[in-house]
Amino acid sequence: MSKISIFFCFIILALGNLAHVSSAHKLGIYELKKDDFSIKVTNYGARIVSVILPDKNGKLADVVLGYDTIKDYMNDTSYIGAIVGRVANRIGGAEFTLNGTHYELDANEGTSMLHGGKKGFSQVTWKVIKHEKKGPSPHITLSYHSADGEEGFPGAVVVFVTYALSKPYKLSITMKAKALNKATPVSLAQHSYWNLGGHDSGDILSDELQIFASHITPVDKKLIPNGEIVSVKKTPYDFLSPHVIKNLIKELPNGSKGYDINYVLNGYKTKKMKPVAVVYNKKSGRVMKLSANAPGVQLYTGNYINDVKGKGGYVYQAHAALCLETQGFPDSVNHRNFPSQIVTPGKPYEHFMLFKFSTKKD
């Protein structure tokens, strides 16, 4: 049996089982735990609520930004912890043409669409299909059915995300989608805000960052790609070697509040797993290594966070965390030279991420 047939069978079985899941339509927070490593997830936007890890001295801390209640997530405007889609990032003019048909989308950032529109995947209730809190393979799988025409996109799509923990300190995220009746763009991203010093430890400007990408897709004033793919060499976007963020962020063009740019990952033309980034927080000793099979990653340094009341009443400010959103290239539907994000009924979407956490002492 082909991979596509197996995946389709999984969809049919999963959809059939939803009627038997008592919590399918209830909002809740679900924990996964592996010894002293744990995460919490809510089915509102399939969001990561917390990631708790030891530092170099064994002290536990929560290393993602978030809120205390689900109601707070409903009022969130920064996509904190969410799965975003149907198409992550920006679509210029909130429009595209596919197979000769022009589609007008829900513009929610000026004239552009950002992260799927005013009610993208981050602002809907996902259905909990399976939840195993502990044991050898703690995991949770959630699903969402996106209707034909939702936010202007063609065709119905069924989407799944699975979060899973394994030793030693590994978090895997699997995002899958199948177009049920029409070709449509799909590009999902996981939008957690990471601060390895702890969510309430201040800014991430002293963190050391490495990104395995020698090119970026430059953007206009509306942050829409112009279609070019340019080298990072001799620019403040060059993280091919590890750099302390504050040492390069100050070299950005005047008016830039920080990073909000798509990196073209080395080996982006293949769908194989590839190294994406390494983040190191010297004070805590925590290290985060990310790999994925996506062609790009959006580096966002929380530039527009301002007086956001988070967990435990802590108030987040600009640069309180960074996002590493592996993804298809922004506005790919309007640039033929970018990797296609079009999904058809016979060609499902698969997006894999793997976070490996560790510590080191200088």
C-alpha positions in Angstrom: 0.0 0.0 0.0 1.4 3.5 -0.9 2.1 6.2 1.7 -0.8 8.2 0.3 -3.2 5.3 0.7 -2.0 4.7 4.2 -2.4 8.4 5.1 -5.9 8.5 3.5 -6.9 5.5 5.5 -5.6 7.1 8.7 -7.8 10.2 7.9 -10.9 8.1 7.4 -10.3 6.2 10.7 -9.5 9.3 12.6 -12.6 11.2 11.4 -14.7 8.2 12.2 -13.3 8.1 15.7 -14.0 11.7 16.4 -17.6 11.0 17.4 -16.3 8.7 20.2 -13.9 11.3 21.6 -15.8 13.0 24.5 -13.5 15.9 24.6 -13.4 16.6 20.9 -15.3 19.9 21.1 -14.3 21.0 24.5 -11.5 23.4 25.1 -8.8 22.1 27.4 -5.1 22.0 28.3 -3.3 18.6 27.9 0.0 17.7 29.4 2.8 15.4 28.0 5.4 14.3 30.5 8.7 12.4 30.2 10.5 12.5 33.6 11.6 16.1 34.2 10.6 17.2 30.6 7.0 18.2 30.0 4.9 20.3 27.7 1.3 21.5 27.8 -0.9 21.9 24.7 -4.4 23.5 24.3 -6.7 22.5 21.5 -7.5 26.2 21.0 -5.3 26.8 17.9 -3.4 23.5 18.7 -1.1 25.7 20.7 1.9 24.9 22.8 1.2 26.4 26.3 4.4 25.5 28.1 7.7 23.6 27.6 9.5 22.8 30.9 13.2 21.9 30.9 16.1 21.7 33.3 19.0 24.1 33.0 22.7 23.3 33.5 22.1 23.0 37.2 19.0 20.9 37.0 16.6 23.9 37.7 13.4 23.7 35.8 11.9 26.6 33.8 9.2 27.2 31.2 11.0 28.3 28.0 8.0 29.5 25.9 5.9 32.6 26.2 2.2 32.0 26.9 -0.8 32.8 29.1 -2.5 31.5 32.2 -5.9 30.7 30.7 -7.5 29.7 27.4 -9.5 32.9 27.5 -6.2 34.8 27.4 -5.2 32.9 24.2 -8.6 33.8 22.7 -7.5 37.5 23.1 -4.0 36.9 21.8 -2.9 38.8 18.7 0.6 37.5 18.4 -0.1 33.8 17.5 1.7 32.7 20.6 2.3 28.9 20.5 -0.1 28.3 17.7 -0.3 26.3 14.5 -0.9 28.9 11.8 -2.5 28.3 8.4 -4.0 27.4 6.0 -1.0 29.3 4.7 1.5 30.7 7.2 3.2 34.0 6.8 2.1 36.6 4.2 0.3 36.5 0.9 0.7 39.8 -0.9 -2.6 41.5 -1.9 -4.5 38.7 -0.2 -4.9 37.1 -3.6 -3.5 34.4 -6.0 -4.4 32.6 -9.1 -4.5 28.8 -9.3 -5.3 26.7 -12.4 -6.8 29.7 -14.1 -9.1 30.8 -11.2 -8.4 33.9 -9.2 -9.0 33.8 -5.5 -9.5 36.8 -3.2 -8.6 36.0 0.4 -9.3 37.6 3.8 -6.9 40.5 4.2 -6.0 40.9 7.9 -2.8 42.9 7.7 -3.5 46.0 5.5 -4.0 44.6 2.0 -2.2 41.4 2.7 -3.2 38.1 4.4 -1.1 37.0 7.4 -1.2 33.5 8.9 -4.4 32.4 7.3 -6.6 35.5 7.8 -8.7 36.9 10.6 -9.8 33.4 11.7 -6.9 31.2 10.7 -6.1 27.8 12.2 -4.8 29.6 15.3 -8.2 30.8 16.4 -10.3 27.7 16.0 -11.0 24.7 18.2 -9.1 21.6 17.1 -10.4 18.1 17.9 -8.4 15.9 20.2 -8.0 12.5 18.6 -5.5 10.8 20.9 -3.8 11.8 24.1 -1.2 9.8 26.0 0.1 11.9 28.9 2.9 9.5 30.0 4.5 6.2 29.2 7.2 5.4 26.7 5.8 7.7 24.0 3.8 10.6 25.4 1.9 12.3 22.6 -1.2 14.2 21.5 -2.8 14.3 18.1 -5.3 17.0 17.1 -7.3 17.6 13.9 -9.1 20.4 12.2 -11.4 20.3 9.2 -11.1 23.5 7.1 -14.1 24.0 4.8 -14.1 24.9 1.1 -14.0 28.7 0.8 -12.8 29.3 4.4 -10.9 32.6 4.5 -11.2 32.5 0.6 -9.2 29.4 0.0 -10.4 26.8 -2.4 -11.3 23.2 -1.4 -11.8 21.4 1.9 -8.8 20.3 3.8 -8.3 18.1 6.8 -5.3 18.9 9.0 -3.5 16.9 11.7 -0.8 17.9 14.2 1.0 15.5 16.6 3.2 16.6 19.5 5.4 13.9 20.9 8.1 13.6 23.6 11.1 11.2 23.7 14.4 10.8 25.4 16.7 12.6 25.8 14.7 15.8 25.7 13.3 15.6 22.2 10.1 17.2 21.0 8.8 16.2 17.6 6.0 18.0 15.8 4.3 16.4 12.8 1.9 18.4 10.7 -0.1 16.7 7.9 -2.9 17.9 5.6 -4.9 16.4 2.8 -6.9 18.3 0.2 -10.3 16.5 0.0 -11.6 17.8 -3.3 -9.6 20.6 -4.9 -6.0 21.8 -5.3 -5.2 24.4 -2.7 -2.1 26.0 -1.0 -1.1 24.6 2.4 1.8 25.8 4.4 1.6 25.4 8.2 3.9 26.7 10.8 4.4 26.3 14.6 4.5 29.7 16.1 6.0 29.2 19.6 8.1 32.0 21.1 11.3 30.6 22.7 13.3 32.0 25.5 15.8 29.4 26.8 16.5 31.4 29.9 12.9 31.1 30.9 9.7 32.9 29.7 10.1 35.5 32.5 13.9 36.0 32.2 14.0 39.1 30.0 15.1 39.4 26.4 16.9 37.0 24.1 19.4 39.5 22.7 22.3 37.9 24.5 21.4 34.4 23.1 23.8 32.9 20.6 22.1 31.9 17.3 23.1 29.9 14.3 20.9 29.4 11.2 21.9 26.9 8.5 20.9 29.2 5.6 23.1 31.1 3.2 20.2 33.0 1.6 17.1 35.0 2.5 14.0 36.1 0.5 14.1 39.9 0.8 10.9 41.8 1.3 9.3 45.2 0.6 7.9 47.7 3.1 4.8 45.5 3.6 7.1 42.5 4.4 6.1 40.8 1.1 8.9 39.0 -0.7 10.0 40.6 -4.0 10.7 37.2 -5.5 14.5 37.4 -5.2 16.7 34.9 -3.3 19.8 36.7 -2.1 23.0 35.8 -0.2 23.4 36.7 3.5 27.1 37.1 3.1 28.5 40.4 4.6 25.0 41.3 5.9 23.5 41.4 9.4 21.4 38.4 8.3 24.4 36.1 8.3 24.0 33.5 11.1 25.9 30.7 9.3 28.4 30.9 12.1 27.0 31.4 15.7 26.5 35.0 16.6 25.1 36.8 19.7 21.9 38.3 18.4 22.5 41.8 19.8 25.8 42.0 17.9 24.0 41.7 14.5 20.6 43.2 15.2 22.2 46.6 15.7 23.5 46.4 12.2 20.0 46.1 10.6 18.8 49.0 8.4 17.5 52.0 10.1 13.9 51.6 11.2 14.2 47.9 11.7 13.0 46.8 15.1 14.5 43.4 14.7 14.4 40.3 12.6 11.3 39.2 10.7 12.6 37.5 7.6 12.4 34.1 5.8 15.7 32.2 5.5 16.2 29.8 2.6 17.5 26.7 4.3 20.6 25.0 2.8 19.3 22.0 0.7 15.8 23.6 0.5 15.0 21.9 -2.7 14.8 18.5 -1.0 12.1 17.4 1.4 14.5 15.6 3.6 15.1 16.5 7.2 17.8 19.2 7.4 19.5 21.3 10.2 17.6 24.6 10.7 19.1 26.4 13.7 20.9 26.2 17.1 20.1 28.6 20.0 22.3 28.8 23.1 21.5 30.7 26.3 24.7 31.0 28.2 23.2 31.9 31.6 21.0 28.8 31.8 23.3 26.6 29.6 20.3 25.4 27.6 20.8 24.6 24.0 18.0 24.1 21.4 18.8 22.4 18.1 16.0 22.4 15.4 15.8 20.3 12.3 12.9 20.1 9.8 12.0 19.1 6.2 10.6 22.5 5.2 12.4 24.7 2.7 12.4 27.9 4.8 12.4 29.3 8.4 11.1 32.6 9.5 13.2 34.3 12.1 11.1 36.7 14.2 12.6 38.3 17.3 9.3 39.4 18.9 9.7 43.0 17.6 6.2 44.1 18.2 5.5 42.5 21.6 4.6 45.4 23.9 3.2 45.2 27.5 1.8 41.7 26.9 0.7 40.2 30.2 1.8 36.6 30.2 2.0 33.6 32.5 2.2 34.4 36.2 1.5 38.1 35.5 4.9 38.6 33.9 4.8 41.3 31.3 6.5 40.6 28.0 8.2 43.3 26.0 10.0 43.5 22.6 12.6 40.8 22.1 11.2 38.7 25.0 11.6 35.6 22.8 12.4 34.5 19.3 10.4 32.4 16.8 11.8 29.9 14.4 8.9 29.1 12.1 9.8 26.4 9.6 7.6 26.9 6.6 7.2 27.2 2.9 8.4 30.6 1.5 6.1 33.5 2.2 3.9 34.5 -0.8 5.0 31.4 -2.7 1.6 31.3 -4.4 2.6 34.4 -6.3 6.2 33.5 -7.1 6.8 30.6 -9.6 10.5 30.4 -8.6 9.6 29.6 -5.0 9.0 26.0 -3.9 5.3 25.2 -4.6 3.0 24.8 -1.6 0.1 23.5 -3.7 -1.5 20.4 -2.3 -3.8 18.2 -4.3 -6.1 15.3 -3.3 -3.4 12.8 -4.5 -0.5 14.7 -2.9 -0.8 15.3 0.8 1.2 17.8 2.8 3.8 16.6 5.4 5.8 18.9 7.6 8.2 17.5 10.3 10.0 19.4 13.0 12.4 18.0 15.7 13.7 20.0 18.7 16.6 18.5 20.6 17.3 20.2 24.0 20.5 19.8 26.0 22.7 21.8 28.4 26.3 22.7 28.5 28.7 24.5 30.9 31.4 26.9 29.8 
